[in-house]
Amino acid sequence: MNRTVMFVLLLSALSCGRSSFFPLKRSNEWRFSGIIGALRISAGPDSTDGIYTLTYFDSLGTPLWNEGILPVNEQILWKSFEPIVPGENLMKFAPPLPLLTDVPGPGLVEALQIMSGPDTVSIQISEMVYEYDLERADPVTVPAGSYAHCLILRTQIRYLETVTAPLLAGENTWWYARGVGPVKYELPGGSGELISFRLH
């Protein structure tokens, strides 16, 4: 099957909108096995810019980081990453990075890193390459159930220069089920599967 036909099939699979694969409503929550114990939509949409805040937790319920995401015309874009650990960097992406979208990724991205210490705040702008691949996935079975209509999202971030804290570097893979949201993940630090979820 040639790439054009595959692209058309992917677009038709996504035609109901990428947001149907990641239901965005405050307090929606997904619980996983593995290093990420839970994901919760903790705020949003913000009244000024429409951004939702996703909070990730470890298996003990300790918050790990927040991400700012923005739904635009049934697409979902990634605007920011903020570790909750004191002293870690806040990152803002320009342009926003695609998460669930059939629009090609930006490739070269600038990440604004705001680093804070006890007495100082410094800003570093880093150039990185963002590679992005979204495609239909085979049916997925996890402890929370079996899902026939899934997408698989693979992303990889590579820094073009040496940075103090190369956050997010490496390859990340997430599976999303229509009407459910994230159901499985593989990250550099480990993997996990959906155990339960609550949608509002």
C-alpha positions as YAML, in Angstrom:
chain: A
units: angstrom
residues:
- id: 1
  name: MET
  ca: [0.00, 0.00, 0.00]
- id: 2
  name: ASN
  ca: [1.55, 3.31, -0.97]
- id: 3
  name: ARG
  ca: [2.04, 6.22, 1.45]
- id: 4
  name: THR
  ca: [-0.69, 8.37, -0.17]
- id: 5
  name: VAL
  ca: [-3.36, 5.72, 0.32]
- id: 6
  name: MET
  ca: [-2.16, 5.11, 3.89]
- id: 7
  name: PHE
  ca: [-2.37, 8.86, 4.60]
- id: 8
  name: VAL
  ca: [-5.92, 9.03, 3.21]
- id: 9
  name: LEU
  ca: [-6.92, 6.05, 5.37]
- id: 10
  name: LEU
  ca: [-5.39, 7.73, 8.41]
- id: 11
  name: LEU
  ca: [-7.28, 10.95, 7.71]
- id: 12
  name: SER
  ca: [-10.55, 9.06, 7.37]
- id: 13
  name: ALA
  ca: [-9.85, 7.24, 10.64]
- id: 14
  name: LEU
  ca: [-9.25, 10.58, 12.31]
- id: 15
  name: SER
  ca: [-12.17, 12.35, 10.68]
- id: 16
  name: CYS
  ca: [-14.28, 12.21, 13.83]
- id: 17
  name: GLY
  ca: [-11.69, 14.49, 15.45]
- id: 18
  name: ARG
  ca: [-8.60, 13.84, 17.49]
- id: 19
  name: SER
  ca: [-10.26, 15.18, 20.62]
- id: 20
  name: SER
  ca: [-12.56, 12.12, 20.62]
- id: 21
  name: PHE
  ca: [-9.41, 10.12, 21.42]
- id: 22
  name: PHE
  ca: [-8.59, 12.35, 24.40]
- id: 23
  name: PRO
  ca: [-11.78, 13.59, 26.10]
- id: 24
  name: LEU
  ca: [-10.94, 17.01, 27.54]
- id: 25
  name: LYS
  ca: [-13.04, 17.87, 30.56]
- id: 26
  name: ARG
  ca: [-11.89, 19.03, 33.95]
- id: 27
  name: SER
  ca: [-11.55, 16.18, 36.48]
- id: 28
  name: ASN
  ca: [-11.34, 13.42, 33.86]
- id: 29
  name: GLU
  ca: [-8.88, 10.90, 35.26]
- id: 30
  name: TRP
  ca: [-6.99, 7.82, 34.07]
- id: 31
  name: ARG
  ca: [-5.18, 5.36, 36.40]
- id: 32
  name: PHE
  ca: [-2.28, 3.25, 35.13]
- id: 33
  name: SER
  ca: [0.12, 0.53, 36.17]
- id: 34
  name: GLY
  ca: [3.79, 1.46, 36.04]
- id: 35
  name: ILE
  ca: [5.78, 4.62, 36.74]
- id: 36
  name: ILE
  ca: [2.91, 6.94, 35.83]
- id: 37
  name: GLY
  ca: [0.17, 6.02, 38.26]
- id: 38
  name: ALA
  ca: [-2.44, 8.54, 37.12]
- id: 39
  name: LEU
  ca: [-3.23, 11.39, 34.76]
- id: 40
  name: ARG
  ca: [-5.85, 14.00, 35.63]
- id: 41
  name: ILE
  ca: [-7.18, 17.07, 33.85]
- id: 42
  name: SER
  ca: [-6.66, 19.41, 36.80]
- id: 43
  name: ALA
  ca: [-7.70, 22.71, 35.24]
- id: 44
  name: GLY
  ca: [-9.20, 24.21, 32.15]
- id: 45
  name: PRO
  ca: [-10.05, 25.44, 29.83]
- id: 46
  name: ASP
  ca: [-8.36, 28.68, 30.89]
- id: 47
  name: SER
  ca: [-10.71, 31.57, 30.17]
- id: 48
  name: THR
  ca: [-8.03, 33.67, 28.43]
- id: 49
  name: ASP
  ca: [-6.22, 31.17, 26.21]
- id: 50
  name: GLY
  ca: [-8.26, 27.92, 26.29]
- id: 51
  name: ILE
  ca: [-5.39, 25.84, 27.72]
- id: 52
  name: TYR
  ca: [-6.10, 22.72, 29.77]
- id: 53
  name: THR
  ca: [-3.69, 21.60, 32.50]
- id: 54
  name: LEU
  ca: [-2.87, 17.88, 32.72]
- id: 55
  name: THR
  ca: [-1.28, 16.65, 35.94]
- id: 56
  name: TYR
  ca: [0.71, 13.39, 35.98]
- id: 57
  name: PHE
  ca: [1.17, 11.41, 39.22]
- id: 58
  name: ASP
  ca: [3.46, 8.56, 40.26]
- id: 59
  name: SER
  ca: [2.14, 5.23, 41.55]
- id: 60
  name: LEU
  ca: [1.93, 6.63, 45.11]
- id: 61
  name: GLY
  ca: [-0.19, 9.62, 44.05]
- id: 62
  name: THR
  ca: [2.59, 12.22, 44.21]
- id: 63
  name: PRO
  ca: [2.29, 14.86, 41.46]
- id: 64
  name: LEU
  ca: [5.18, 14.65, 38.96]
- id: 65
  name: TRP
  ca: [4.55, 17.33, 36.33]
- id: 66
  name: ASN
  ca: [1.95, 19.48, 34.59]
- id: 67
  name: GLU
  ca: [1.45, 19.90, 30.86]
- id: 68
  name: GLY
  ca: [-0.47, 22.66, 29.13]
- id: 69
  name: ILE
  ca: [-2.43, 21.48, 26.09]
- id: 70
  name: LEU
  ca: [-4.60, 23.42, 23.70]
- id: 71
  name: PRO
  ca: [-7.46, 22.04, 21.58]
- id: 72
  name: VAL
  ca: [-7.68, 23.83, 18.21]
- id: 73
  name: ASN
  ca: [-10.20, 22.75, 15.53]
- id: 74
  name: GLU
  ca: [-10.39, 19.15, 16.79]
- id: 75
  name: GLN
  ca: [-6.57, 19.00, 17.02]
- id: 76
  name: ILE
  ca: [-4.64, 18.84, 20.31]
- id: 77
  name: LEU
  ca: [-1.40, 20.82, 20.72]
- id: 78
  name: TRP
  ca: [1.21, 20.71, 23.49]
- id: 79
  name: LYS
  ca: [2.12, 24.18, 24.84]
- id: 80
  name: SER
  ca: [4.15, 23.62, 28.03]
- id: 81
  name: PHE
  ca: [5.80, 21.19, 30.43]
- id: 82
  name: GLU
  ca: [6.35, 22.00, 34.11]
- id: 83
  name: PRO
  ca: [7.90, 19.55, 36.58]
- id: 84
  name: ILE
  ca: [6.45, 19.89, 40.07]
- id: 85
  name: VAL
  ca: [9.80, 19.10, 41.72]
- id: 86
  name: PRO
  ca: [11.24, 22.35, 43.13]
- id: 87
  name: GLY
  ca: [14.14, 23.74, 41.11]
- id: 88
  name: GLU
  ca: [13.20, 21.96, 37.87]
- id: 89
  name: ASN
  ca: [12.57, 23.82, 34.62]
- id: 90
  name: LEU
  ca: [9.37, 25.16, 33.14]
- id: 91
  name: MET
  ca: [9.37, 24.65, 29.36]
- id: 92
  name: LYS
  ca: [7.23, 26.50, 26.81]
- id: 93
  name: PHE
  ca: [7.23, 25.42, 23.17]
- id: 94
  name: ALA
  ca: [7.19, 27.72, 20.15]
- id: 95
  name: PRO
  ca: [5.43, 26.73, 18.03]
- id: 96
  name: PRO
  ca: [3.21, 24.40, 20.10]
- id: 97
  name: LEU
  ca: [3.98, 20.72, 19.52]
- id: 98
  name: PRO
  ca: [1.34, 18.48, 17.89]
- id: 99
  name: LEU
  ca: [-0.04, 15.68, 20.07]
- id: 100
  name: LEU
  ca: [-3.19, 14.39, 18.43]
- id: 101
  name: THR
  ca: [-3.29, 16.04, 15.05]
- id: 102
  name: ASP
  ca: [-2.95, 15.07, 11.42]
- id: 103
  name: VAL
  ca: [-1.06, 18.31, 10.73]
- id: 104
  name: PRO
  ca: [2.68, 17.71, 10.20]
- id: 105
  name: GLY
  ca: [4.90, 18.52, 13.16]
- id: 106
  name: PRO
  ca: [7.04, 21.66, 13.22]
- id: 107
  name: GLY
  ca: [10.37, 19.79, 13.16]
- id: 108
  name: LEU
  ca: [12.69, 22.43, 14.62]
- id: 109
  name: VAL
  ca: [11.29, 23.91, 17.84]
- id: 110
  name: GLU
  ca: [12.50, 26.44, 20.36]
- id: 111
  name: ALA
  ca: [11.94, 25.58, 23.99]
- id: 112
  name: LEU
  ca: [12.02, 28.38, 26.52]
- id: 113
  name: GLN
  ca: [13.36, 26.93, 29.80]
- id: 114
  name: ILE
  ca: [12.83, 28.96, 32.94]
- id: 115
  name: MET
  ca: [15.13, 27.65, 35.67]
- id: 116
  name: SER
  ca: [14.65, 28.83, 39.23]
- id: 117
  name: GLY
  ca: [16.86, 28.35, 42.24]
- id: 118
  name: PRO
  ca: [16.70, 29.60, 45.82]
- id: 119
  name: ASP
  ca: [18.02, 33.06, 44.88]
- id: 120
  name: THR
  ca: [18.08, 33.17, 41.08]
- id: 121
  name: VAL
  ca: [15.98, 32.74, 37.98]
- id: 122
  name: SER
  ca: [17.59, 32.13, 34.59]
- id: 123
  name: ILE
  ca: [16.19, 31.70, 31.12]
- id: 124
  name: GLN
  ca: [17.63, 29.47, 28.41]
- id: 125
  name: ILE
  ca: [16.30, 29.06, 24.88]
- id: 126
  name: SER
  ca: [17.14, 25.64, 23.42]
- id: 127
  name: GLU
  ca: [16.65, 24.38, 19.90]
- id: 128
  name: MET
  ca: [15.33, 20.86, 19.59]
- id: 129
  name: VAL
  ca: [14.03, 18.57, 16.89]
- id: 130
  name: TYR
  ca: [10.55, 17.20, 17.54]
- id: 131
  name: GLU
  ca: [9.67, 14.05, 15.61]
- id: 132
  name: TYR
  ca: [6.04, 13.01, 15.59]
- id: 133
  name: ASP
  ca: [4.17, 10.01, 14.21]
- id: 134
  name: LEU
  ca: [0.45, 9.31, 14.64]
- id: 135
  name: GLU
  ca: [-1.22, 6.26, 13.11]
- id: 136
  name: ARG
  ca: [-4.03, 3.79, 13.59]
- id: 137
  name: ALA
  ca: [-3.17, 1.03, 16.03]
- id: 138
  name: ASP
  ca: [-4.24, -2.58, 16.31]
- id: 139
  name: PRO
  ca: [-6.90, -3.23, 18.97]
- id: 140
  name: VAL
  ca: [-5.46, -2.81, 22.47]
- id: 141
  name: THR
  ca: [-6.30, -4.95, 25.52]
- id: 142
  name: VAL
  ca: [-5.34, -3.61, 28.95]
- id: 143
  name: PRO
  ca: [-6.67, -4.29, 32.49]
- id: 144
  name: ALA
  ca: [-9.40, -1.64, 31.98]
- id: 145
  name: GLY
  ca: [-10.77, -3.39, 28.88]
- id: 146
  name: SER
  ca: [-10.34, -4.04, 25.16]
- id: 147
  name: TYR
  ca: [-10.48, -1.17, 22.67]
- id: 148
  name: ALA
  ca: [-10.86, -1.62, 18.91]
- id: 149
  name: HIS
  ca: [-10.47, 1.99, 17.72]
- id: 150
  name: CYS
  ca: [-7.04, 3.20, 18.78]
- id: 151
  name: LEU
  ca: [-4.30, 5.56, 17.70]
- id: 152
  name: ILE
  ca: [-0.63, 5.20, 18.52]
- id: 153
  name: LEU
  ca: [1.43, 8.34, 19.03]
- id: 154
  name: ARG
  ca: [5.22, 8.21, 18.89]
- id: 155
  name: THR
  ca: [7.26, 11.30, 19.70]
- id: 156
  name: GLN
  ca: [10.97, 11.89, 20.02]
- id: 157
  name: ILE
  ca: [12.82, 14.99, 21.17]
- id: 158
  name: ARG
  ca: [16.49, 15.58, 20.33]
- id: 159
  name: TYR
  ca: [18.38, 18.64, 21.50]
- id: 160
  name: LEU
  ca: [20.66, 20.30, 18.93]
- id: 161
  name: GLU
  ca: [23.03, 21.62, 21.57]
- id: 162
  name: THR
  ca: [24.19, 20.72, 25.06]
- id: 163
  name: VAL
  ca: [21.71, 21.90, 27.68]
- id: 164
  name: THR
  ca: [21.87, 21.93, 31.45]
- id: 165
  name: ALA
  ca: [18.74, 19.80, 31.89]
- id: 166
  name: PRO
  ca: [17.68, 17.90, 28.72]
- id: 167
  name: LEU
  ca: [14.09, 17.38, 29.85]
- id: 168
  name: LEU
  ca: [11.88, 15.16, 27.71]
- id: 169
  name: ALA
  ca: [14.78, 13.86, 25.59]
- id: 170
  name: GLY
  ca: [14.14, 10.46, 24.09]
- id: 171
  name: GLU
  ca: [11.23, 8.53, 22.61]
- id: 172
  name: ASN
  ca: [7.73, 8.36, 24.09]
- id: 173
  name: THR
  ca: [4.85, 6.21, 22.85]
- id: 174
  name: TRP
  ca: [1.19, 6.49, 23.90]
- id: 175
  name: TRP
  ca: [-1.90, 4.57, 22.75]
- id: 176
  name: TYR
  ca: [-5.27, 6.38, 22.74]
- id: 177
  name: ALA
  ca: [-8.70, 4.74, 22.46]
- id: 178
  name: ARG
  ca: [-11.66, 6.58, 20.96]
- id: 179
  name: GLY
  ca: [-14.02, 7.84, 23.66]
- id: 180
  name: VAL
  ca: [-11.63, 6.78, 26.44]
- id: 181
  name: GLY
  ca: [-8.29, 8.58, 26.12]
- id: 182
  name: PRO
  ca: [-4.82, 7.21, 26.93]
- id: 183
  name: VAL
  ca: [-4.78, 3.44, 27.51]
- id: 184
  name: LYS
  ca: [-1.10, 2.47, 27.37]
- id: 185
  name: TYR
  ca: [2.35, 4.08, 27.38]
- id: 186
  name: GLU
  ca: [6.04, 3.29, 26.84]
- id: 187
  name: LEU
  ca: [8.54, 5.89, 28.08]
- id: 188
  name: PRO
  ca: [12.32, 5.85, 28.56]
- id: 189
  name: GLY
  ca: [11.77, 5.17, 32.27]
- id: 190
  name: GLY
  ca: [9.15, 2.42, 31.98]
- id: 191
  name: SER
  ca: [5.75, 1.39, 30.65]
- id: 192
  name: GLY
  ca: [2.20, 0.99, 31.90]
- id: 193
  name: GLU
  ca: [-1.40, 0.17, 31.02]
- id: 194
  name: LEU
  ca: [-4.78, 1.65, 31.88]
- id: 195
  name: ILE
  ca: [-6.32, 0.12, 35.01]
- id: 196
  name: SER
  ca: [-9.39, 2.36, 35.34]
- id: 197
  name: PHE
  ca: [-10.72, 5.74, 34.20]
- id: 198
  name: ARG
  ca: [-13.40, 8.27, 35.11]
- id: 199
  name: LEU
  ca: [-14.87, 10.66, 32.55]
- id: 200
  name: HIS
  ca: [-17.23, 13.50, 33.46]
...
